[in-house]
């Protein structure tokens, strides 16, 4: 679907989407009144906490590798 320049960006994006997606969908659903999150969403919050930092790390490494390779080509 998308053409990522390296595997770090690909895996970082997938971790971010699958790890942060449930929390973001819950917040969006609550904002538009589709879902009532009166219960404490601890599970999806922990999923966000556990997945956000590795995803950011993978994306940062991928951006550095991509910039390094691009600078060496020019």
C-alpha positions in Angstrom: 0.0 0.0 0.0 2.6 2.5 1.1 6.2 2.5 -0.1 8.4 3.1 3.0 12.1 3.9 2.4 13.2 1.4 5.1 11.9 -1.2 7.5 12.3 1.0 10.6 9.7 3.4 9.3 7.4 0.6 8.2 7.5 -1.1 11.6 7.4 2.1 13.6 4.3 3.2 11.7 2.6 -0.2 12.2 3.4 -0.2 16.0 2.1 3.3 16.3 -1.2 2.6 14.4 -2.0 -0.7 16.1 -0.8 0.4 19.6 -2.3 3.9 19.6 -5.3 3.3 17.4 -7.7 1.8 20.0 -7.2 4.8 22.4 -7.5 7.4 19.6 -10.7 5.6 18.3 -12.1 5.6 21.8 -11.4 9.3 22.3 -12.9 10.1 18.9 -16.0 7.9 19.6 -16.5 9.6 23.0 -16.1 13.1 21.4 -18.9 12.4 18.8 -21.1 10.6 21.4 -20.9 7.2 19.8 -19.2 5.5 22.8 -19.6 6.1 26.5 -16.3 5.6 28.1 -17.5 6.0 31.7 -15.5 3.0 32.6 -11.8 3.6 33.0 -10.1 2.5 29.8 -7.0 1.2 31.5 -6.3 -1.6 29.0 -6.1 0.6 26.0 -4.2 3.2 28.0 -1.5 0.7 28.9 -1.4 -0.5 25.3 -0.8 3.1 24.3 1.9 3.5 26.9 3.7 0.3 26.0 3.6 0.9 22.2 4.1 4.7 21.9 7.7 4.9 22.9 9.0 1.9 20.8 7.1 3.3 17.8 8.6 6.8 18.3 12.1 5.2 18.6 11.6 3.1 15.4 10.3 6.2 13.6 13.3 8.3 14.8 15.8 5.6 13.8 14.1 5.2 10.4 14.2 8.9 9.8 17.9 9.1 10.6 18.7 6.1 8.4 16.7 7.6 5.6 18.3 11.0 5.9 21.8 9.4 6.1 21.2 7.4 2.9 19.8 10.3 1.1 22.7 12.5 2.1 25.2 9.9 0.9 23.5 9.7 -2.5 23.7 13.5 -3.2 
